Amino acid sequence: MKKSLPLYLLVASVFLMMISGSLLTTGMFMDGLIYGNVADNMASGVCSFWHPTHSPSLLADFYEHPPLAMGLLAVFYKVFGTHLWVTRLFTMVTAVLTAWLIVRLWKRMGYSTKTGWLPLLLWILVPAMSRNAHDNMLECTMAVFVMASALCLLHRDSSRRLLWSALGGIFLYLAFLCKGFTGLYPLALPIIVWVVELLTGNKQQWKHSLLTALSDTLMALGAFALCVAATGLIFPESVTYFKTYLSNQVLGNLNTPVVNNRWTILWNFVEQTVIVWGVVLLTLGIMRAKNHTSPERSDWRNFLTCLLLALSGVIPISISLKQHGFYILTVYPFVAVGAGALIQSAVAHWTEKGGRTFHISMTLAALLALTGAVVLNAMHYGKPGRDITMQEDMRTIVPLLDEGEQVGIPMSMAQEWSLYAYYYREKHIDLTRVDFEQQSNPELLPQHLITDGNTAVPNQLYRETGVKTQHYKLYKLNQ
């Protein structure tokens, strides 16, 4: 294991370099901002676990997703304080846990932890990982439970197989509590294993193997159902929450036209994994050219198992026209493990063949990469990263506003969701929409108004404060 430590460190350092442009910046993807604000409200007692809220003017009743991931972040806020860097810490903890589970899955499939860095390398080669792994996405937390469930369901040769399956069902429920139905696909794993064994193994035992697969699936499903029932009995308010969630978010959004083609999500999967497949094909080509041993049957079995499991997490999303690429973040660890299975023998041979010189070279490369990662992240520390003008203007405007103040914005800015989230994160400022044609009574209007500079503001209602900003303007109510 000592010989592989530099390779683990090298992979981790490269990943930190890849996300250095965002990790220590103040900008964040809109969804992550909103989830962080909801968690902040949970931690401070503004709302409860089963009745989350963002702000009075945006998602006052938050039924968009189940609340576990936000609840866990709220625990971090309770322990470490509510701060942007605590949010980053939480997302990095989920990344580390996912990486650890990838190595555990790698070992479970029969490979040495000496080469556990290989699936980690393939995992970070997926562009979506460096783009979303630090942005407080619910999928990052869900990935931990999805991976844990898959690991439990792979204990087919254990004398306590059914207990492992039940534990897998419990982890499935926790995954569901993070982001809903998109986390339930590991339930297909026992049947996938049976299908792969039927295609590549001994077909004479297919009936017994099928019964094993079905019993594992039913045990996991039963444990999941018991968790659902127990939650409803212990927390009656959860029943109302999930009824609203299923009605509004799940069924209500099946035909929400975010994409034009239902198979867009599958194409996104192909795009995101093309680098991984390129590395695999290149390595297999080198193996063939050098007459290296080809992947064994067990390697192909592991590859097919992981690929089918990943596809089972992608294809069902095509039911809905509401699709985003980050919905399938949890499948990429399985892609990495499956792809790594095909090339691990050659990689292990090459690293062992390198000897002491190779070990020293990788140690130096790892230290150099780690230094580069520290420097790059330090260079971006505290910078906006994204939504630059919005954040820079906010830093000028917010000191002039009171904590928790209600501030108006014109109707033309009603869908600038990131603006709502940034201001609430900064000082719990609630941006409320103002329709000048309907609201002309000064007594009913907020004391301050923020515009993007493109909206005509009635002079009889508001006057410009004159604070120097780049784009957004601050107005004060005439009194």
C-alpha positions as CSV (number, residue, x, y, z in Angstrom):
1,M,0.0,0.0,0.0
2,K,2.9,2.4,0.7
3,K,4.0,2.2,-2.9
4,S,0.6,3.3,-4.1
5,L,0.3,6.3,-1.6
6,P,2.0,8.7,-4.1
7,L,-0.5,7.7,-6.8
8,Y,-3.4,8.4,-4.4
9,L,-1.9,11.7,-3.5
10,L,-1.3,12.5,-7.1
11,V,-4.9,11.8,-8.1
12,A,-6.2,13.9,-5.1
13,S,-3.9,16.8,-6.0
14,V,-4.9,16.8,-9.6
15,F,-8.6,16.9,-8.6
16,L,-7.9,19.9,-6.3
17,M,-6.1,21.6,-9.2
18,M,-9.1,20.9,-11.4
19,I,-11.6,22.6,-9.0
20,S,-9.2,25.4,-7.9
21,G,-11.1,27.9,-10.0
22,S,-14.2,27.4,-7.8
23,L,-13.5,25.7,-4.5
24,L,-12.4,28.7,-2.5
25,T,-14.5,31.3,-4.4
26,T,-17.7,32.9,-3.1
27,G,-19.7,32.0,-6.2
28,M,-21.9,29.0,-6.3
29,F,-24.4,27.3,-8.6
30,M,-27.9,28.6,-8.0
31,D,-29.3,25.2,-6.7
32,G,-26.4,24.9,-4.2
33,L,-27.1,28.4,-3.0
34,I,-30.7,27.7,-2.3
35,Y,-30.0,24.4,-0.6
36,G,-27.4,26.1,1.6
37,N,-30.0,28.8,2.6
38,V,-32.6,26.2,3.5
39,A,-30.0,24.4,5.6
40,D,-29.2,27.7,7.3
41,N,-32.8,28.2,8.2
42,M,-33.0,24.7,9.6
43,A,-29.9,25.3,11.7
44,S,-31.2,28.6,13.1
45,G,-34.7,27.3,13.8
46,V,-36.4,29.4,11.1
47,C,-37.9,26.2,9.7
48,S,-38.0,22.5,10.6
49,F,-36.7,19.4,8.8
50,W,-40.2,18.5,7.5
51,H,-41.3,22.0,6.8
52,P,-38.2,23.6,5.1
53,T,-38.3,27.1,3.7
54,H,-35.9,29.3,1.7
55,S,-37.3,32.9,2.1
56,P,-40.7,34.5,2.3
57,S,-40.5,35.6,-1.4
58,L,-38.8,32.5,-2.8
59,L,-39.9,28.9,-2.0
60,A,-41.5,29.8,1.3
61,D,-42.7,26.2,1.4
62,F,-39.8,24.2,0.1
63,Y,-41.2,20.9,-1.3
64,E,-38.7,20.7,-4.2
65,H,-36.7,17.8,-2.9
66,P,-36.6,15.6,0.2
67,P,-34.7,17.3,3.1
68,L,-32.0,14.9,4.3
69,A,-29.0,16.4,2.5
70,M,-30.0,19.9,3.6
71,G,-30.6,18.5,7.1
72,L,-27.1,17.1,7.2
73,L,-25.6,20.4,6.1
74,A,-27.7,22.1,8.8
75,V,-25.9,19.8,11.4
76,F,-22.5,21.0,10.0
77,Y,-23.8,24.6,10.4
78,K,-24.8,23.8,14.0
79,V,-21.3,22.4,14.8
80,F,-19.0,24.7,12.8
81,G,-21.2,27.8,12.3
82,T,-23.1,29.1,9.3
83,H,-20.5,30.1,6.7
84,L,-19.8,29.6,3.0
85,W,-16.6,27.7,3.9
86,V,-18.6,25.3,6.0
87,T,-20.7,24.6,3.0
88,R,-17.5,23.9,1.0
89,L,-16.3,21.7,3.8
90,F,-19.5,19.7,3.7
91,T,-19.3,19.1,0.0
92,M,-15.7,18.1,0.2
93,V,-16.5,15.6,3.0
94,T,-19.1,14.0,0.7
95,A,-16.5,13.8,-2.1
96,V,-14.0,12.1,0.2
97,L,-16.6,9.6,1.4
98,T,-17.6,8.8,-2.1
99,A,-13.9,8.3,-3.0
100,W,-13.5,6.0,-0.1
101,L,-16.5,4.0,-1.1
102,I,-15.2,3.7,-4.7
103,V,-12.0,2.1,-3.3
104,R,-14.2,-0.2,-1.1
105,L,-16.3,-1.2,-4.1
106,W,-13.1,-1.8,-6.1
107,K,-11.8,-4.1,-3.3
108,R,-15.2,-5.8,-3.1
109,M,-15.0,-6.7,-6.8
110,G,-11.8,-8.5,-6.2
111,Y,-9.1,-5.9,-6.8
112,S,-6.3,-4.7,-4.6
113,T,-6.3,-1.3,-2.9
114,K,-2.9,-0.9,-4.4
115,T,-4.6,0.0,-7.6
116,G,-7.6,1.7,-6.0
117,W,-6.2,5.0,-7.3
118,L,-7.1,3.9,-10.8
119,P,-10.9,4.2,-10.5
120,L,-10.5,7.4,-8.6
121,L,-8.5,8.8,-11.6
122,L,-11.1,7.7,-14.0
123,W,-13.8,9.2,-11.8
124,I,-12.2,12.7,-11.8
125,L,-11.8,12.5,-15.5
126,V,-15.5,13.0,-15.9
127,P,-15.9,16.8,-16.5
128,A,-19.1,16.9,-14.4
129,M,-17.2,15.9,-11.3
130,S,-14.9,18.9,-11.3
131,R,-17.8,21.2,-12.3
132,N,-20.3,20.1,-9.6
133,A,-18.5,18.2,-6.9
134,H,-17.9,21.4,-4.8
135,D,-21.2,23.2,-5.4
136,N,-23.4,21.8,-2.7
137,M,-25.4,19.6,-5.1
138,L,-27.9,17.2,-3.5
139,E,-26.5,14.5,-5.8
140,C,-23.1,14.7,-4.0
141,T,-24.6,13.7,-0.7
142,M,-26.9,11.1,-2.4
143,A,-23.9,9.5,-4.0
144,V,-22.6,8.4,-0.6
145,F,-25.7,6.5,0.2
146,V,-26.1,5.1,-3.3
147,M,-22.5,3.8,-3.2
148,A,-23.1,2.4,0.3
149,S,-26.3,0.6,-0.9
150,A,-24.5,-1.0,-3.8
151,L,-21.7,-2.2,-1.6
152,C,-24.2,-3.9,0.7
153,L,-26.1,-5.5,-2.1
154,L,-22.9,-7.0,-3.5
155,H,-22.4,-9.2,-0.4
156,R,-23.9,-12.2,-2.2
157,D,-21.4,-14.7,-0.9
158,S,-21.8,-13.7,2.8
159,S,-23.5,-15.9,5.3
160,R,-25.5,-12.8,6.3
161,R,-26.4,-11.9,2.8
162,L,-30.0,-11.0,3.6
163,L,-29.0,-8.7,6.4
164,W,-26.6,-7.0,4.1
165,S,-29.5,-6.6,1.6
166,A,-31.7,-5.1,4.3
167,L,-28.9,-2.7,5.1
168,G,-28.7,-1.9,1.4
169,G,-32.4,-1.1,1.5
170,I,-31.9,1.3,4.4
171,F,-29.2,3.1,2.5
172,L,-31.5,3.3,-0.5
173,Y,-34.0,5.1,1.7
174,L,-31.4,7.6,2.8
175,A,-30.5,8.1,-0.8
176,F,-34.2,8.7,-1.6
177,L,-34.4,11.2,1.3
178,C,-31.6,13.2,-0.5
179,K,-33.0,13.6,-4.0
180,G,-35.9,11.3,-4.5
181,F,-36.4,8.5,-7.0
182,T,-33.2,9.2,-8.9
183,G,-31.3,7.4,-6.1
184,L,-33.2,4.1,-6.1
185,Y,-31.5,2.5,-9.1
186,P,-29.1,0.2,-7.0
187,L,-32.3,-1.8,-6.3
188,A,-31.7,-3.3,-9.7
189,L,-28.2,-4.5,-8.8
190,P,-29.0,-8.1,-7.7
191,I,-30.9,-8.7,-11.0
192,I,-28.1,-7.1,-13.0
193,V,-25.5,-9.4,-11.3
194,W,-27.7,-12.4,-12.2
195,V,-28.0,-11.3,-15.8
196,V,-24.3,-10.8,-16.1
197,E,-23.5,-14.1,-14.5
198,L,-26.0,-15.8,-16.9
199,L,-24.2,-14.2,-19.9
200,T,-20.7,-14.9,-18.7
201,G,-20.8,-17.7,-16.2
202,N,-22.3,-21.1,-15.4
203,K,-25.8,-21.2,-16.9
204,Q,-26.7,-24.5,-15.1
205,Q,-27.3,-22.7,-11.8
206,W,-29.4,-19.9,-13.3
207,K,-32.6,-20.8,-11.3
208,H,-30.8,-20.8,-8.0
209,S,-29.0,-17.5,-8.9
210,L,-32.3,-16.0,-9.9
211,L,-33.9,-16.9,-6.6
212,T,-30.9,-15.4,-4.8
213,A,-31.3,-12.2,-6.8
214,L,-35.0,-11.9,-6.2
215,S,-34.7,-12.6,-2.5
216,D,-32.0,-9.9,-2.2
217,T,-34.1,-7.4,-4.1
218,L,-37.2,-8.2,-2.0
219,M,-35.3,-7.9,1.2
220,A,-33.9,-4.5,0.2
221,L,-37.3,-3.4,-1.0
222,G,-38.9,-4.6,2.3
223,A,-36.3,-2.7,4.4
224,F,-37.0,0.4,2.3
225,A,-40.8,0.1,2.8
226,L,-40.3,-0.4,6.5
227,C,-38.2,2.8,6.7
228,V,-41.0,4.7,4.8
229,A,-43.7,3.3,7.2
230,A,-41.6,4.0,10.3
231,T,-40.9,7.6,9.2
232,G,-44.6,8.2,8.6
233,L,-45.5,6.8,12.1
234,I,-42.8,8.6,14.0
235,F,-43.0,11.9,12.0
236,P,-46.6,12.4,10.9
237,E,-45.7,15.7,9.2
238,S,-43.5,13.7,6.8
239,V,-46.7,12.3,5.2
240,T,-47.9,15.8,4.2
241,Y,-44.4,16.7,3.0
242,F,-44.1,13.7,0.7
243,K,-47.6,14.0,-0.6
244,T,-46.9,17.5,-1.7
245,Y,-43.5,16.6,-3.0
246,L,-44.9,13.7,-5.2
247,S,-47.7,15.8,-6.4
248,N,-45.9,19.1,-7.2
249,Q,-42.3,18.1,-7.9
250,V,-42.4,14.5,-9.3
251,L,-45.8,14.1,-11.1
252,G,-46.1,17.8,-11.8
253,N,-42.8,18.0,-13.6
254,L,-42.8,14.9,-15.7
255,N,-43.6,16.9,-18.8
256,T,-41.8,20.2,-17.9
257,P,-40.0,21.0,-21.1
258,V,-36.4,21.6,-20.0
259,V,-35.1,19.5,-22.9
260,N,-36.7,18.7,-26.3
261,N,-35.6,15.1,-26.5
262,R,-36.2,12.5,-23.8
263,W,-32.9,10.8,-24.6
264,T,-30.9,14.0,-24.0
265,I,-29.8,12.6,-20.6
266,L,-28.3,9.5,-22.3
267,W,-26.4,11.7,-24.7
268,N,-25.1,13.7,-21.8
269,F,-23.9,10.5,-20.2
270,V,-22.0,9.6,-23.3
271,E,-20.5,13.1,-23.5
272,Q,-19.4,13.0,-19.9
273,T,-17.7,9.6,-20.1
274,V,-16.0,9.9,-23.5
275,I,-12.6,10.7,-21.9
276,V,-12.9,7.6,-19.7
277,W,-13.7,5.3,-22.6
278,G,-10.9,7.0,-24.6
279,V,-8.4,6.1,-21.8
280,V,-9.7,2.5,-21.7
281,L,-9.5,2.0,-25.5
282,L,-6.0,3.5,-25.6
283,T,-4.8,1.2,-22.8
284,L,-6.4,-1.8,-24.3
285,G,-4.7,-1.0,-27.6
286,I,-1.3,-0.7,-25.9
287,M,-2.0,-4.0,-24.1
288,R,-2.8,-5.7,-27.4
289,A,0.3,-4.2,-29.1
290,K,2.6,-5.4,-26.4
291,N,0.9,-8.8,-26.1
292,H,-0.1,-8.1,-22.6
293,T,-2.7,-10.4,-21.0
294,S,-6.2,-9.4,-22.0
295,P,-8.9,-8.7,-19.5
296,E,-10.1,-11.8,-17.8
297,R,-13.7,-13.0,-17.7
298,S,-14.1,-11.7,-14.1
299,D,-12.9,-8.3,-15.4
300,W,-15.5,-8.3,-18.1
301,R,-18.2,-9.4,-15.6
302,N,-17.3,-6.5,-13.3
303,F,-17.3,-4.1,-16.2
304,L,-20.8,-5.2,-17.5
305,T,-22.2,-5.1,-13.9
306,C,-21.0,-1.5,-13.3
307,L,-22.0,-0.3,-16.8
308,L,-25.5,-1.8,-16.6
309,L,-25.9,-0.4,-13.1
310,A,-24.9,3.1,-14.3
311,L,-27.3,2.9,-17.2
312,S,-30.1,1.9,-14.8
313,G,-29.5,5.2,-13.1
314,V,-29.6,7.1,-16.4
315,I,-32.2,5.6,-18.7
316,P,-35.2,6.0,-16.3
317,I,-34.7,9.7,-16.2
318,S,-35.8,9.8,-19.8
319,I,-39.3,9.4,-18.6
320,S,-39.4,13.1,-17.8
321,L,-38.6,16.1,-20.0
322,K,-37.2,17.8,-17.0
323,Q,-33.5,16.8,-17.3
324,H,-30.2,18.2,-16.2
325,G,-26.8,16.7,-16.5
326,F,-26.1,16.8,-12.8
327,Y,-29.1,14.4,-12.2
328,I,-26.8,11.5,-13.0
329,L,-23.7,12.5,-11.0
330,T,-24.1,9.4,-8.8
331,V,-23.6,6.9,-11.7
332,Y,-20.0,8.0,-12.6
333,P,-18.3,6.2,-9.7
334,F,-19.7,2.9,-11.1
335,V,-18.5,3.9,-14.6
336,A,-15.0,4.5,-13.1
337,V,-14.9,1.2,-11.3
338,G,-16.2,-0.8,-14.4
339,A,-13.8,0.9,-16.8
340,G,-10.9,0.4,-14.4
341,A,-11.6,-3.3,-14.2
342,L,-10.8,-3.7,-17.9
343,I,-7.3,-2.1,-17.6
344,Q,-6.3,-2.8,-14.0
345,S,-4.1,-5.8,-14.9
346,A,-2.0,-3.7,-17.3
347,V,-1.8,-0.7,-15.0
348,A,-0.7,-2.9,-12.1
349,H,1.9,-4.5,-14.3
350,W,3.3,-1.2,-15.5
351,T,3.4,0.3,-12.0
352,E,5.1,-2.7,-10.5
353,K,7.6,-2.9,-13.4
354,G,8.6,0.7,-12.7
355,G,10.3,-0.2,-9.5
356,R,12.0,2.3,-7.2
357,T,12.6,4.9,-10.0
358,F,8.9,5.0,-10.8
359,H,8.0,5.3,-7.1
360,I,10.3,8.2,-6.6
361,S,9.1,9.9,-9.7
362,M,5.4,9.6,-8.7
363,T,6.3,10.8,-5.2
364,L,7.9,14.0,-6.7
365,A,5.0,14.4,-9.1
366,A,2.5,14.1,-6.3
367,L,4.3,16.7,-4.2
368,L,4.6,19.0,-7.1
369,A,0.9,18.6,-8.0
370,L,-0.1,19.2,-4.3
371,T,2.0,22.4,-4.2
372,G,0.4,23.5,-7.5
373,A,-3.1,22.7,-6.1
374,V,-2.4,24.7,-2.9
375,V,-1.1,27.7,-4.9
376,L,-3.9,27.7,-7.4
377,N,-6.6,27.5,-4.7
378,A,-4.9,30.3,-2.7
379,M,-4.9,32.5,-5.8
380,H,-8.6,32.1,-6.1
381,Y,-9.4,32.5,-2.4
382,G,-12.3,34.9,-1.8
383,K,-12.8,35.8,-5.4
384,P,-16.3,35.7,-6.9
385,G,-15.6,32.9,-9.3
386,R,-18.9,33.2,-11.0
387,D,-21.7,35.8,-11.2
388,I,-18.9,38.3,-10.8
389,T,-20.8,41.5,-11.4
390,M,-23.8,40.4,-9.3
391,Q,-21.6,39.6,-6.3
392,E,-19.3,42.7,-6.6
393,D,-22.4,45.0,-6.7
394,M,-23.9,43.0,-3.8
395,R,-20.8,43.6,-1.6
396,T,-21.3,47.4,-2.2
397,I,-25.1,47.4,-1.6
398,V,-25.5,44.9,1.3
399,P,-23.7,47.1,3.9
400,L,-26.4,49.7,3.3
401,L,-29.2,47.3,4.2
402,D,-30.4,45.9,7.5
403,E,-30.2,42.2,8.5
404,G,-33.3,40.4,7.3
405,E,-34.7,43.5,5.5
406,Q,-37.3,43.1,2.7
407,V,-36.0,44.7,-0.4
408,G,-37.9,45.2,-3.6
409,I,-37.0,44.2,-7.2
410,P,-39.0,45.1,-10.3
411,M,-41.1,42.4,-12.0
412,S,-38.6,42.3,-14.9
413,M,-36.1,40.7,-12.5
414,A,-38.6,38.2,-11.0
415,Q,-36.8,35.2,-12.3
416,E,-33.2,36.1,-11.3
417,W,-33.1,33.2,-8.8
418,S,-29.4,33.5,-8.0
419,L,-29.9,37.1,-7.0
420,Y,-32.5,36.0,-4.4
421,A,-30.2,33.3,-3.1
422,Y,-27.1,35.4,-2.9
423,Y,-28.8,38.3,-1.0
424,Y,-30.4,35.8,1.4
425,R,-27.1,34.0,2.0
426,E,-25.3,37.3,2.6
427,K,-27.6,38.9,5.2
428,H,-31.0,37.1,5.1
429,I,-32.3,39.8,2.8
430,D,-35.6,38.9,1.3
431,L,-36.0,40.2,-2.3
432,T,-39.7,40.7,-3.0
433,R,-41.2,41.5,-6.4
434,V,-42.7,45.0,-6.9
435,D,-45.2,45.8,-9.6
436,F,-45.3,49.5,-10.0
437,E,-48.5,49.4,-11.9
438,Q,-50.3,47.6,-9.1
439,Q,-48.5,49.0,-6.1
440,S,-48.3,52.8,-5.9
441,N,-49.0,53.3,-2.2
442,P,-45.6,54.1,-0.6
443,E,-46.8,52.7,2.7
444,L,-46.9,49.2,1.1
445,L,-43.6,49.4,-0.6
446,P,-40.2,48.2,0.7
447,Q,-37.7,50.9,1.9
448,H,-35.1,49.9,-0.7
449,L,-35.3,48.8,-4.3
450,I,-32.6,47.0,-6.4
451,T,-32.8,47.1,-10.2
452,D,-30.5,45.9,-13.0
453,G,-30.4,49.4,-14.4
454,N,-32.8,48.6,-17.3
455,T,-36.1,49.3,-15.5
456,A,-37.7,52.7,-15.3
457,V,-38.4,53.5,-11.6
458,P,-41.2,56.0,-10.8
459,N,-39.5,59.2,-9.4
460,Q,-42.4,59.8,-7.1
461,L,-41.8,56.5,-5.4
462,Y,-38.0,55.9,-5.3
463,R,-34.9,58.0,-5.6
464,E,-31.5,56.6,-6.6
465,T,-29.0,56.4,-3.8
466,G,-26.0,57.1,-6.0
467,V,-23.9,54.3,-4.6
468,K,-21.2,53.4,-7.1
469,T,-21.9,50.0,-8.7
470,Q,-21.2,48.3,-12.0
471,H,-24.7,47.1,-13.1
472,Y,-27.2,46.9,-10.3
473,K,-28.6,50.1,-8.8
474,L,-29.9,50.7,-5.3
475,Y,-32.9,53.0,-4.7
476,K,-34.5,54.4,-1.5
477,L,-38.2,55.0,-0.9
478,N,-39.2,58.7,-1.0
479,Q,-40.7,59.6,2.4
